[in-house]
Amino acid sequence: MEAMFTVNNLWILVATCFVFIMHLGFAALEAGFVQRKNVVNILFKNSMIISIGLLTYYAIGYNLMYPSGDGMIANFIGDLGVFDWAGGATADYAAAAEEGSTYTGYSDFIFQGMFAATCATIVSGAVAERIKLVPFLIFAAIFVAISYPITGMWHWGGGWLADRGFYDFAGSTLVHAAGGFAALAAVILLGPRRGKYKENGQITAIPGHSMPLAAIGVFLLWFGWYGFNGGSVLSADANGVSLVFVTTSLAAAAGGIAAFFTAYFMFKSYDLSMVLNGILGGLVGITAGADSVTGGSAILIGLIAGIIIPLSIVMFDKYLKIDDPVGATSVHGVCGIWGTLAVGIFGTNPEFSFLTQLIGTLSIGAFSFLASFAIMGTLKAIMGIRVDEMEEIKGLDIGEHDMHAYTLSKEDGVFQLTAEN
């Protein structure tokens, strides 16, 4: 028994490392999708989010998400207080093995802490290139400490959605849609980047500065998703982990293919950014049911997610005039909802209900949107959340950090990349 416990616990820790790599993936993807004058700012935010996220989740979030009590309050809010390293039935090796758990409380905390920070990272890309650094960091701290754990507790912590039979295996809604709708609220309050939408209705494309960096980010995220979904089996069960690896891979591949064809039909071009986001859309879509659908169903889930990506990005950008530089609201918000609903359609468990899945994903999305709107709205009223016009023109790297991401020279009044290195 102890040997198997050690194997299970080790897999959770390895999966935690995979999820940690996803933060590098988000940093690279977001950096690639923004202008070069804002790269340092993106990297700084991503470095701070993982640091802030782990500390605030330790101080408040973990107990909110996994309450020790029961009753009305615990069922909707959870417990306040710092994670108790010495207490808890699974806090140490001996106690965990004795009661049949597959991992220690330490492993549970660090694995879940990586998920919590991931949710805030989703917001980072959507608000890129015009948000003040300090208000964003305050927002991230509050969101990870309070908003994310409350909605997570509704299902994973044994709350009211768990009682209704709602199912989200690894977080299509609890992590991704929650982050996507938090991003939507923040973007609405923040407004579009300068020059994005002209008075005559014309939309100005603001391309990212490095598609290679964005592509590297997506492949790192795909790699990390094997820990994100594979670790959510919560053991090293051979069949369970293998199935999740297969469904995750098939959905990601299908998402990329579907986005490729859909984008070509819409734009008559081979759009790499759409393919990259299509892959991510497939990954987000399969996350809710990776352990409970067949390979064929995983392909269908990924295909539909990949079709959603170009349609949703155009809807937000062209028709709703919502400026999201990385497409986070579409990839994580819209595809997160789709993936959660897909469990009620394709799930092999007959107890899964489409209506319950709909109630769950809309409830979590709405709470996350409103919480984000309240937090960011308060910060906007108190200290302002948007940089001034001149700082936005110069770039946040100079305005907020007084440095460049790359070696630059000044020729004819225009900063350009040098040929050095």
C-alpha positions as CSV (number, residue, x, y, z in Angstrom):
1,M,0.0,0.0,0.0
2,E,2.8,2.4,0.9
3,A,4.6,1.8,-2.4
4,M,1.4,2.6,-4.4
5,F,0.8,5.6,-2.3
6,T,4.3,6.8,-3.1
7,V,3.7,6.3,-6.8
8,N,0.4,8.1,-6.8
9,N,1.8,11.0,-4.8
10,L,4.8,11.3,-7.0
11,W,2.6,11.5,-10.1
12,I,0.6,14.4,-8.6
13,L,3.9,16.2,-7.9
14,V,5.1,15.6,-11.5
15,A,1.8,16.8,-12.8
16,T,2.2,19.9,-10.7
17,C,5.5,20.6,-12.5
18,F,3.7,20.2,-15.8
19,V,1.1,22.8,-14.7
20,F,3.9,25.1,-13.5
21,I,5.3,25.0,-17.1
22,M,2.0,26.3,-18.3
23,H,2.8,29.6,-16.7
24,L,5.9,29.8,-19.0
25,G,3.6,28.9,-21.9
26,F,1.2,31.7,-21.0
27,A,4.0,34.2,-20.7
28,A,5.5,33.3,-24.1
29,L,2.1,33.2,-25.8
30,E,1.0,36.6,-24.4
31,A,4.4,38.1,-25.1
32,G,4.3,37.0,-28.7
33,F,0.8,38.3,-29.3
34,V,1.6,41.9,-28.0
35,Q,3.7,44.6,-29.5
36,R,7.4,44.5,-28.6
37,K,7.1,47.7,-26.6
38,N,4.9,45.8,-24.0
39,V,6.8,42.5,-23.7
40,V,8.5,43.3,-20.4
41,N,5.2,44.2,-18.9
42,I,3.6,40.9,-19.9
43,L,6.6,38.9,-18.6
44,F,6.5,40.9,-15.3
45,K,2.8,40.3,-14.8
46,N,3.2,36.6,-15.4
47,S,6.1,36.3,-13.0
48,M,4.2,38.1,-10.3
49,I,0.9,36.2,-10.8
50,I,2.4,32.8,-9.9
51,S,4.2,34.4,-6.9
52,I,1.1,36.3,-5.7
53,G,-1.2,33.4,-6.5
54,L,0.6,30.8,-4.4
55,L,0.9,33.1,-1.4
56,T,-2.7,34.3,-1.4
57,Y,-4.0,30.7,-2.1
58,Y,-2.0,29.6,0.9
59,A,-3.2,32.4,3.1
60,I,-6.9,32.4,2.2
61,G,-7.9,30.5,-1.0
62,Y,-7.3,26.9,-0.1
63,N,-9.5,26.9,2.9
64,L,-12.2,28.8,1.1
65,M,-12.1,26.2,-1.7
66,Y,-12.0,23.1,0.5
67,P,-14.0,23.9,3.7
68,S,-13.7,21.7,6.7
69,G,-17.2,22.4,7.9
70,D,-20.7,22.0,6.3
71,G,-24.0,23.8,6.3
72,M,-25.2,26.8,4.3
73,I,-22.2,29.1,4.8
74,A,-19.6,26.4,4.0
75,N,-21.7,25.2,1.0
76,F,-21.5,28.6,-0.7
77,I,-18.4,30.4,0.7
78,G,-16.1,28.0,2.6
79,D,-13.8,28.6,5.5
80,L,-11.4,31.4,6.1
81,G,-7.9,30.8,7.5
82,V,-4.4,29.8,6.6
83,F,-3.8,26.2,5.3
84,D,-2.8,24.1,8.3
85,W,0.4,22.3,7.5
86,A,0.3,20.2,10.7
87,G,-3.4,19.4,10.7
88,G,-5.9,17.7,8.3
89,A,-6.5,14.1,7.7
90,T,-4.2,14.0,4.7
91,A,-1.6,16.6,5.7
92,D,1.2,14.0,6.3
93,Y,2.3,10.8,4.7
94,A,1.2,8.3,7.4
95,A,-2.2,9.8,7.9
96,A,-3.0,10.0,4.2
97,A,-1.9,6.4,3.6
98,E,-3.8,5.2,6.6
99,E,-7.1,6.5,5.3
100,G,-6.7,5.4,1.7
101,S,-5.8,8.7,0.1
102,T,-3.5,8.8,-3.0
103,Y,-1.5,11.9,-2.0
104,T,-0.6,14.1,0.9
105,G,-2.2,17.4,1.9
106,Y,1.1,19.1,0.8
107,S,0.7,17.7,-2.7
108,D,-2.9,18.7,-2.8
109,F,-2.1,22.2,-1.9
110,I,0.6,22.8,-4.4
111,F,-1.3,21.1,-7.2
112,Q,-4.4,23.2,-6.6
113,G,-2.3,26.3,-6.1
114,M,-1.0,26.0,-9.6
115,F,-4.5,25.9,-10.9
116,A,-5.5,29.0,-8.9
117,A,-2.7,31.1,-10.4
118,T,-3.5,29.8,-13.9
119,C,-7.0,31.4,-13.6
120,A,-5.6,34.8,-13.0
121,T,-3.1,34.5,-15.8
122,I,-5.9,34.2,-18.3
123,V,-6.9,37.8,-17.4
124,S,-3.4,39.1,-18.0
125,G,-3.4,38.6,-21.7
126,A,-6.8,40.1,-22.3
127,V,-6.0,43.4,-20.6
128,A,-2.5,43.7,-22.1
129,E,-0.9,46.9,-23.5
130,R,-3.0,49.4,-21.5
131,I,-3.6,48.4,-17.9
132,K,-1.6,49.9,-15.0
133,L,0.6,47.4,-13.3
134,V,-0.2,47.9,-9.6
135,P,-4.1,47.8,-10.0
136,F,-3.7,44.6,-12.0
137,L,-1.6,43.0,-9.3
138,I,-4.1,44.0,-6.6
139,F,-6.9,42.5,-8.8
140,A,-5.0,39.3,-9.2
141,A,-4.4,38.9,-5.5
142,I,-8.0,39.4,-4.6
143,F,-9.3,37.3,-7.4
144,V,-7.1,34.3,-6.6
145,A,-7.7,34.7,-2.9
146,I,-11.5,35.0,-2.9
147,S,-13.4,34.8,-6.2
148,Y,-11.7,31.7,-7.8
149,P,-11.8,29.6,-4.5
150,I,-15.5,30.3,-3.9
151,T,-16.7,29.1,-7.3
152,G,-14.2,26.2,-7.2
153,M,-15.7,25.2,-3.9
154,W,-19.1,25.0,-5.4
155,H,-18.0,21.8,-7.2
156,W,-14.6,20.6,-6.2
157,G,-15.1,21.6,-2.5
158,G,-18.3,19.7,-2.2
159,G,-20.6,22.7,-2.5
160,W,-24.1,23.2,-4.0
161,L,-23.1,22.3,-7.6
162,A,-21.5,19.1,-6.4
163,D,-24.8,18.3,-4.7
164,R,-26.7,18.8,-7.9
165,G,-24.4,16.5,-9.9
166,F,-22.5,19.1,-11.9
167,Y,-19.3,17.7,-13.4
168,D,-16.1,19.5,-14.4
169,F,-13.2,17.1,-14.4
170,A,-10.2,19.5,-14.6
171,G,-11.7,23.0,-15.0
172,S,-13.2,23.9,-18.4
173,T,-15.5,26.1,-16.3
174,L,-14.0,26.2,-12.8
175,V,-10.6,27.5,-14.2
176,H,-11.0,28.5,-17.8
177,A,-14.5,30.0,-18.1
178,A,-14.0,31.6,-14.7
179,G,-10.8,33.3,-16.0
180,G,-12.4,34.1,-19.4
181,F,-15.4,35.9,-17.9
182,A,-13.2,37.7,-15.4
183,A,-11.2,38.9,-18.4
184,L,-14.3,40.0,-20.2
185,A,-15.4,42.1,-17.3
186,A,-11.9,43.7,-17.0
187,V,-11.7,44.4,-20.7
188,I,-15.1,46.1,-20.7
189,L,-14.1,48.4,-17.8
190,L,-10.7,49.1,-19.4
191,G,-11.7,49.8,-22.9
192,P,-9.9,49.0,-26.2
193,R,-6.3,49.9,-27.0
194,R,-5.7,53.3,-28.5
195,G,-6.4,53.4,-32.2
196,K,-8.1,50.0,-32.3
197,Y,-11.5,51.2,-33.3
198,K,-11.8,54.4,-35.4
199,E,-14.8,56.7,-35.4
200,N,-15.8,55.7,-38.9
201,G,-16.2,52.1,-37.7
202,Q,-13.0,50.8,-39.2
203,I,-11.1,48.2,-37.1
204,T,-7.3,48.6,-37.0
205,A,-5.4,45.3,-36.7
206,I,-2.6,45.5,-34.0
207,P,-0.5,42.4,-34.8
208,G,1.7,40.7,-32.2
209,H,5.5,41.2,-32.5
210,S,6.6,37.5,-32.5
211,M,4.6,34.6,-33.9
212,P,7.5,32.2,-33.1
213,L,7.2,33.2,-29.4
214,A,3.5,32.7,-29.5
215,A,3.8,29.3,-31.1
216,I,6.4,28.2,-28.5
217,G,3.9,29.3,-25.8
218,V,1.1,27.2,-27.3
219,F,3.3,24.1,-27.4
220,L,4.4,24.6,-23.8
221,L,0.7,24.9,-22.8
222,W,-0.1,21.7,-24.7
223,F,2.7,20.0,-22.9
224,G,1.6,21.4,-19.5
225,W,-2.0,20.3,-20.2
226,Y,-0.9,16.7,-19.7
227,G,-0.3,17.6,-16.1
228,F,-3.4,19.8,-15.9
229,N,-5.7,17.0,-17.1
230,G,-3.6,14.0,-16.3
231,G,-2.9,15.1,-12.7
232,S,-6.6,15.6,-12.2
233,V,-7.1,11.9,-12.2
234,L,-5.6,12.4,-8.7
235,S,-3.7,9.1,-8.8
236,A,-1.3,7.2,-11.1
237,D,-4.1,4.9,-12.3
238,A,-2.7,3.5,-15.6
239,N,-6.0,3.4,-17.5
240,G,-7.3,6.7,-16.2
241,V,-4.2,8.7,-16.9
242,S,-3.7,7.1,-20.3
243,L,-7.3,7.8,-21.4
244,V,-6.9,11.5,-20.3
245,F,-3.7,11.8,-22.3
246,V,-5.4,10.4,-25.4
247,T,-8.6,12.5,-25.2
248,T,-6.6,15.7,-24.4
249,S,-4.3,15.1,-27.5
250,L,-7.1,14.3,-29.9
251,A,-9.2,17.4,-28.9
252,A,-6.2,19.7,-29.2
253,A,-5.3,18.3,-32.7
254,A,-9.0,18.5,-33.8
255,G,-9.2,22.1,-32.5
256,G,-6.2,23.2,-34.6
257,I,-7.5,21.5,-37.7
258,A,-11.0,23.0,-37.3
259,A,-9.7,26.5,-36.7
260,F,-7.5,26.2,-39.8
261,F,-10.4,25.4,-42.1
262,T,-12.8,27.8,-40.5
263,A,-10.3,30.7,-40.6
264,Y,-9.5,29.9,-44.2
265,F,-13.2,29.9,-45.2
266,M,-13.7,33.2,-43.4
267,F,-10.5,35.1,-44.3
268,K,-9.0,33.2,-47.3
269,S,-5.7,33.0,-45.6
270,Y,-3.7,30.5,-43.5
271,D,-3.9,32.3,-40.2
272,L,-1.4,30.9,-37.7
273,S,-2.9,32.8,-34.8
274,M,-6.2,31.2,-35.3
275,V,-4.7,27.7,-35.5
276,L,-2.8,28.4,-32.3
277,N,-5.9,29.5,-30.5
278,G,-7.8,26.6,-32.1
279,I,-5.4,24.2,-30.4
280,L,-5.9,25.9,-27.1
281,G,-9.7,26.0,-27.6
282,G,-9.6,22.2,-28.1
283,L,-7.6,21.8,-24.9
284,V,-10.0,24.0,-23.0
285,G,-13.0,22.2,-24.4
286,I,-11.9,18.7,-23.4
287,T,-10.8,19.7,-19.9
288,A,-14.2,19.2,-18.4
289,G,-14.7,15.7,-19.6
290,A,-11.3,14.3,-20.5
291,D,-11.8,11.3,-18.2
292,S,-15.4,10.5,-19.3
293,V,-15.6,10.7,-23.1
294,T,-14.4,8.4,-25.9
295,G,-11.7,9.2,-28.4
296,G,-14.3,9.9,-31.1
297,S,-16.2,12.3,-28.8
298,A,-13.0,14.1,-27.9
299,I,-12.4,14.7,-31.6
300,L,-15.9,16.1,-32.0
301,I,-15.5,18.3,-28.9
302,G,-12.2,19.7,-30.2
303,L,-13.6,20.2,-33.7
304,I,-16.5,22.3,-32.4
305,A,-14.1,24.3,-30.2
306,G,-11.9,25.0,-33.1
307,I,-14.8,26.2,-35.2
308,I,-15.9,28.4,-32.3
309,I,-12.6,30.2,-32.1
310,P,-12.6,32.3,-35.3
311,L,-16.3,32.9,-35.0
312,S,-16.1,34.1,-31.4
313,I,-13.0,36.2,-31.9
314,V,-14.7,38.0,-34.8
315,M,-17.8,38.5,-32.8
316,F,-16.0,40.1,-29.9
317,D,-13.7,42.1,-32.1
318,K,-15.9,43.3,-34.9
319,Y,-19.4,43.3,-33.5
320,L,-19.0,43.9,-29.8
321,K,-15.9,46.1,-30.1
322,I,-14.2,44.2,-27.2
323,D,-10.5,44.4,-27.6
324,D,-8.8,41.2,-26.4
325,P,-5.2,41.0,-27.8
326,V,-4.8,37.3,-27.2
327,G,-8.4,36.0,-27.6
328,A,-8.7,34.9,-24.0
329,T,-12.4,35.5,-23.8
330,S,-13.0,33.2,-26.7
331,V,-10.4,30.5,-25.9
332,H,-11.1,30.3,-22.2
333,G,-14.6,31.8,-21.7
334,V,-16.6,30.6,-24.7
335,C,-14.7,27.3,-25.2
336,G,-14.9,26.7,-21.5
337,I,-18.6,26.9,-21.5
338,W,-18.8,24.6,-24.6
339,G,-16.5,22.0,-23.0
340,T,-18.6,21.9,-19.9
341,L,-21.8,21.5,-21.8
342,A,-20.2,18.8,-23.9
343,V,-20.0,16.6,-20.8
344,G,-23.8,16.5,-20.8
345,I,-23.8,15.5,-24.5
346,F,-20.9,13.1,-24.9
347,G,-20.2,12.0,-21.3
348,T,-20.2,8.2,-20.8
349,N,-21.8,8.5,-17.4
350,P,-25.6,8.4,-17.8
351,E,-26.0,10.6,-14.7
352,F,-24.5,13.6,-16.4
353,S,-27.2,16.1,-17.2
354,F,-27.0,18.8,-19.9
355,L,-29.3,21.1,-17.8
356,T,-27.2,20.7,-14.7
357,Q,-24.0,21.4,-16.7
358,L,-25.7,24.6,-18.2
359,I,-26.8,25.8,-14.7
360,G,-23.3,25.2,-13.4
361,T,-21.3,26.8,-16.1
362,L,-23.6,29.9,-16.3
363,S,-23.6,30.3,-12.5
364,I,-19.8,30.2,-12.3
365,G,-19.3,32.4,-15.3
366,A,-21.8,35.0,-14.0
367,F,-20.2,35.0,-10.5
368,S,-16.7,35.4,-11.9
369,F,-17.8,38.2,-14.3
370,L,-19.6,40.1,-11.5
371,A,-16.8,39.6,-9.0
372,S,-14.2,40.8,-11.5
373,F,-16.3,43.7,-12.5
374,A,-16.7,44.7,-8.8
375,I,-13.0,44.3,-8.0
376,M,-11.8,46.1,-11.1
377,G,-14.5,48.7,-11.0
378,T,-13.5,49.6,-7.4
379,L,-9.9,49.9,-8.4
380,K,-10.9,52.0,-11.3
381,A,-12.8,54.4,-9.1
382,I,-10.0,54.6,-6.4
383,M,-6.8,54.6,-8.3
384,G,-7.5,54.3,-12.0
385,I,-6.7,51.2,-14.0
386,R,-5.5,52.5,-17.4
387,V,-2.2,54.1,-18.3
388,D,-2.3,57.6,-19.8
389,E,-2.2,58.1,-23.6
390,M,1.5,59.0,-23.8
391,E,2.5,55.9,-21.8
392,E,0.4,53.7,-24.0
393,I,2.1,55.2,-27.1
394,K,5.6,54.8,-25.7
395,G,4.8,51.3,-24.4
396,L,4.4,50.0,-20.9
397,D,8.0,48.6,-20.9
398,I,9.3,52.1,-20.7
399,G,6.4,53.7,-18.8
400,E,6.1,51.0,-16.1
401,H,9.5,49.3,-16.0
402,D,12.0,51.7,-17.7
403,M,13.5,48.9,-19.8
404,H,13.2,47.2,-23.2
405,A,12.7,43.5,-23.9
406,Y,15.1,43.7,-26.8
407,T,18.3,45.7,-27.6
408,L,17.1,48.8,-29.4
409,S,18.6,51.6,-31.4
410,K,17.1,55.0,-32.4
411,E,17.2,55.8,-36.1
412,D,15.2,58.6,-37.7
413,G,13.2,59.0,-34.5
414,V,11.9,55.4,-34.6
415,F,12.9,52.6,-32.3
416,Q,13.9,49.5,-34.2
417,L,15.4,46.1,-33.4
418,T,19.2,46.0,-34.0
419,A,20.9,43.2,-35.8
420,E,23.0,42.4,-32.7
421,N,22.2,38.9,-31.5
